[in-house]
Amino acid sequence: MELKLAIEAKNLRVLNKAGAVAICTLWLPVDMVLKSLRDTSPDFLAPKSPLALIGGLYGGGLSIMLRNLHHNPQIDSLILMGKDFSGGAEHLKNFFAGKVKLTGRKQFFIFGDGRREELETIIIRGDGSDYIMDGLLKPNDFKAIPKIYDWSKVPLDKVKENVANFLSTYSPKVSIAERPLAIELPKPEINTYPSDIFGQTIIAKTIPEAWKELLSTIARFGKRVKFRNLKERLEILNLKVVIHEPSKLEPEEFKLLNLSESALEEYKNELINKEIYGGLPYTYGNRMRQYFNCDLLLEAIKDLSLANDSRHAYISLWDNLRDPHGSDTPCLVTVFFRKTEGKIHLSALF
C-alpha cells in the first residue's frame, strides 16, 4: 500500500510513498530537520528509503497527523524528535494509549461541502495539558497502531544517529491490504461579535486571570484572517493586556487553565538562555543576549541600576535585514523595561 494523504499540510514532506516509517519533528522546522538528516545520512533519505514522510506538530497539527496515520495503516513506526513546547508528544502517545474522553460539550463544525453539524468534542489527556478536538476519530478506529519511538528529549546529534541506525536495520512489521476511508477535518464554527478590531484592553490582577480574559476576548471579538501562507487566525490588532501582580502564581490556577506549571517553569528558564537549543532557527534568549553580538538583557540591567529614570532599557529582537524575508521569525519582537514609582514595569510586544 502506498502513502496517500487524507489531508494535505504545509509542514509535511513526502519522501517515499512505499515507505512505512514516519518522523514527527514536533516544533522543529521540518525543512531544517530534513536538511540535517540529508547531510548526516543521505542514503536513508533516498527514494527507496523506508522513510515515508517527515512532518511537524507546530501550530497544533495533531488532528491532521492522526487522520493521515489512520488513512495509512502501513505506517508501522513513528519517530518523535525535536523540541516540544505544546505537549504534543504526550498527547499523541496518550491518544493511542486510550487516554481519551468525551468532554460532554457539543460544538458546531462546518464541513467541506458546507454541511453544518453539531459534534461532541473529545479530550486527550496529557501530563500538564489536554488537547481538545472533534470526536470523529478515536483510538479504536485504527486498524493498526504505529510503534512510537519518543526521542524528543534526546539531543539532536544523538537523534540523527538513532534515526540512521534505526533505518539501517528496519524491516516492515505489518501488511495492510485495505485502506480506511479518509476522515474529513471540519472547521469549528466561529461566531464573532461585532466590535472594533483595534485597541481592546484587558486589565487583570494575575496572569491566570488575564489569560482567561484574553482567550474569551479573542474568541468573542476576533476577526478571522487568512494569511498568504493560507493559514487562518482569529485576530485582534493592538490588544493590550495589563497584569498588576505577574509574580503571583498559584499552582491550582494553572491546572484549571490547562497549563503545566513545570513546563512553564522550564520555558521561562529557556526564555533567557542565550544559546540556541534543539536546532531551532531562533530563540528569544539568543536574540536578546547573543545574536546582535551584545547581551542586551545585561545592558538593560545596567541601565536600570543607575539612579533616576531613562527610556533606554529597550530591546528589539527583530533583525531588519533577515526577518522581513524569513519564514521563521520571532513572535516576541520588543521588550521595554521602565522604572517608575520604585517599580520596574515590563512592556512586551508580540
Secondary structure in CASP SS format (residue, H / E / C, confidence):
PFRMAT SS
TARGET T0000
AUTHOR 0000-0000-0000
METHOD secondary structure of the structure
MODEL  1
M C 1.00
E C 1.00
L C 1.00
K C 1.00
L C 1.00
A C 1.00
I C 1.00
E C 1.00
A C 1.00
K C 1.00
N C 1.00
L E 1.00
R E 1.00
V E 1.00
L C 1.00
N C 1.00
K C 1.00
A C 1.00
G C 1.00
A C 1.00
V E 1.00
A E 1.00
I E 1.00
C E 1.00
T C 1.00
L C 1.00
W C 1.00
L C 1.00
P C 1.00
V H 1.00
D H 1.00
M H 1.00
V H 1.00
L H 1.00
K H 1.00
S H 1.00
L H 1.00
R H 1.00
D H 1.00
T H 1.00
S C 1.00
P H 1.00
D H 1.00
F H 1.00
L H 1.00
A C 1.00
P C 1.00
K C 1.00
S C 1.00
P C 1.00
L E 1.00
A E 1.00
L E 1.00
I E 1.00
G E 1.00
G C 1.00
L C 1.00
Y C 1.00
G C 1.00
G C 1.00
G C 1.00
L H 1.00
S H 1.00
I H 1.00
M H 1.00
L H 1.00
R H 1.00
N H 1.00
L H 1.00
H H 1.00
H H 1.00
N C 1.00
P C 1.00
Q C 1.00
I C 1.00
D C 1.00
S E 1.00
L E 1.00
I E 1.00
L E 1.00
M C 1.00
G C 1.00
K C 1.00
D C 1.00
F C 1.00
S C 1.00
G C 1.00
G H 1.00
A H 1.00
E H 1.00
H H 1.00
L H 1.00
K H 1.00
N H 1.00
F H 1.00
F H 1.00
A C 1.00
G C 1.00
K C 1.00
V E 1.00
K E 1.00
L E 1.00
T E 1.00
G E 1.00
R E 1.00
K E 1.00
Q E 1.00
F E 1.00
F E 1.00
I E 1.00
F C 1.00
G C 1.00
D C 1.00
G C 1.00
R C 1.00
R E 1.00
E E 1.00
E E 1.00
L E 1.00
E E 1.00
T E 1.00
I E 1.00
I E 1.00
I E 1.00
R C 1.00
G C 1.00
D C 1.00
G C 1.00
S C 1.00
D C 1.00
Y E 1.00
I E 1.00
M E 1.00
D E 1.00
G C 1.00
L C 1.00
L C 1.00
K C 1.00
P H 1.00
N H 1.00
D H 1.00
F C 1.00
K C 1.00
A C 1.00
I C 1.00
P C 1.00
K E 1.00
I E 1.00
Y E 1.00
D E 1.00
W C 1.00
S C 1.00
K C 1.00
V C 1.00
P C 1.00
L H 1.00
D H 1.00
K H 1.00
V H 1.00
K H 1.00
E H 1.00
N H 1.00
V H 1.00
A H 1.00
N H 1.00
F H 1.00
L H 1.00
S H 1.00
T H 1.00
Y C 1.00
S C 1.00
P C 1.00
K C 1.00
V C 1.00
S C 1.00
I C 1.00
A C 1.00
E C 1.00
R C 1.00
P C 1.00
L C 1.00
A C 1.00
I C 1.00
E C 1.00
L C 1.00
P C 1.00
K E 1.00
P E 1.00
E C 1.00
I C 1.00
N C 1.00
T C 1.00
Y C 1.00
P C 1.00
S C 1.00
D C 1.00
I C 1.00
F E 1.00
G C 1.00
Q C 1.00
T E 1.00
I E 1.00
I E 1.00
A E 1.00
K C 1.00
T C 1.00
I H 1.00
P H 1.00
E H 1.00
A H 1.00
W H 1.00
K H 1.00
E H 1.00
L H 1.00
L H 1.00
S H 1.00
T H 1.00
I H 1.00
A H 1.00
R H 1.00
F H 1.00
G C 1.00
K E 1.00
R E 1.00
V E 1.00
K E 1.00
F C 1.00
R C 1.00
N C 1.00
L C 1.00
K C 1.00
E E 1.00
R E 1.00
L E 1.00
E E 1.00
I C 1.00
L E 1.00
N C 1.00
L C 1.00
K E 1.00
V E 1.00
V E 1.00
I E 1.00
H C 1.00
E C 1.00
P C 1.00
S C 1.00
K C 1.00
L C 1.00
E C 1.00
P H 1.00
E H 1.00
E H 1.00
F H 1.00
K H 1.00
L H 1.00
L C 1.00
N C 1.00
L C 1.00
S C 1.00
E H 1.00
S H 1.00
A H 1.00
L H 1.00
E H 1.00
E H 1.00
Y H 1.00
K H 1.00
N H 1.00
E H 1.00
L H 1.00
I C 1.00
N C 1.00
K C 1.00
E C 1.00
I C 1.00
Y C 1.00
G C 1.00
G C 1.00
L C 1.00
P C 1.00
Y C 1.00
T C 1.00
Y H 1.00
G H 1.00
N H 1.00
R H 1.00
M H 1.00
R H 1.00
Q C 1.00
Y C 1.00
F C 1.00
N C 1.00
C C 1.00
D C 1.00
L H 1.00
L H 1.00
L H 1.00
E H 1.00
A H 1.00
I H 1.00
K H 1.00
D H 1.00
L H 1.00
S H 1.00
L C 1.00
A C 1.00
N C 1.00
D C 1.00
S C 1.00
R C 1.00
H C 1.00
A C 1.00
Y E 1.00
I E 1.00
S E 1.00
L C 1.00
W C 1.00
D C 1.00
N C 1.00
L C 1.00
R C 1.00
D H 1.00
P H 1.00
H H 1.00
G C 1.00
S C 1.00
D C 1.00
T C 1.00
P C 1.00
C C 1.00
L C 1.00
V C 1.00
T E 1.00
V E 1.00
F E 1.00
F E 1.00
R E 1.00
K E 1.00
T E 1.00
E C 1.00
G C 1.00
K E 1.00
I E 1.00
H E 1.00
L E 1.00
S E 1.00
A E 1.00
L E 1.00
F C 1.00
END
